[in-house]
Amino acid sequence: MTRGCIVEAMTSDHADYFAMLQRMIAAAGRRLADADPADLPLLAMLRADLDRALRSAVAGQRDRGFSWTEIGRGLGTTRQNALARFGRGAA
């Protein structure tokens, strides 16, 4: 089973958008497989971009009133882990 199963399990209208993003990221990895190692930071920077996007999404959901339990469930983790990773004072 591939990571694509995460998107396939989504039921919201966002599934197609995120499936496209997954395909693009996979394609970037294949493209850099034939590139110079000096180009690897281009792909590695996506990790930081994704982390910022996830923090923004969680902050927005908290602003809309979602609980840490709901956010943790959405992330496939516990309320405590979600709070520790994204709560006030988190690194």
SVG drawing of the C-alpha trace seen along z (x, -y; Angstrom):
<svg xmlns="http://www.w3.org/2000/svg" viewBox="-16 -32 42 34">
<polyline fill="none" stroke="black" stroke-width="0.4" points="0.0,0.0 1.3,-3.5 1.0,-6.8 -1.7,-7.5 -4.0,-5.6 -4.2,-8.7 -5.7,-10.8 -7.9,-7.9 -9.4,-7.7 -10.4,-11.4 -14.0,-12.1 -13.9,-15.9 -13.8,-17.9 -10.1,-18.5 -9.1,-14.9 -8.5,-15.7 -6.4,-18.7 -4.2,-16.8 -3.9,-13.8 -2.5,-16.3 0.0,-17.6 1.1,-14.1 1.7,-13.3 3.7,-16.5 5.9,-15.8 6.5,-12.2 7.4,-13.6 9.8,-16.0 11.6,-13.1 11.8,-11.2 13.1,-14.3 15.8,-14.9 16.8,-11.2 18.5,-12.0 19.9,-15.4 23.0,-16.6 23.1,-16.2 23.4,-20.0 19.8,-20.2 18.5,-18.1 17.9,-21.2 15.1,-22.2 13.1,-19.1 14.2,-19.3 12.8,-22.8 9.3,-21.4 9.5,-19.8 9.7,-23.3 7.0,-24.6 4.7,-21.7 5.4,-22.2 4.5,-25.9 1.3,-25.0 0.3,-22.5 0.9,-25.0 -1.3,-27.5 -4.0,-25.0 -4.0,-23.9 -4.0,-27.6 -7.0,-28.3 -8.9,-25.3 -8.2,-26.3 -9.4,-29.9 -12.6,-28.3 -13.2,-26.5 -12.0,-23.0 -10.7,-21.2 -7.3,-19.7 -9.0,-16.3 -10.6,-16.9 -7.3,-18.2 -5.4,-15.3 -7.9,-12.8 -7.6,-14.5 -3.8,-14.2 -4.0,-10.5 -2.5,-11.3 -3.7,-12.1 -4.9,-15.4 -1.7,-15.6 0.6,-15.1 -1.2,-17.7 -1.1,-20.2 2.6,-19.6 3.4,-20.0 1.2,-22.9 0.1,-24.5 1.3,-27.8 5.0,-27.7 5.6,-24.8 8.8,-25.1"/>
</svg>
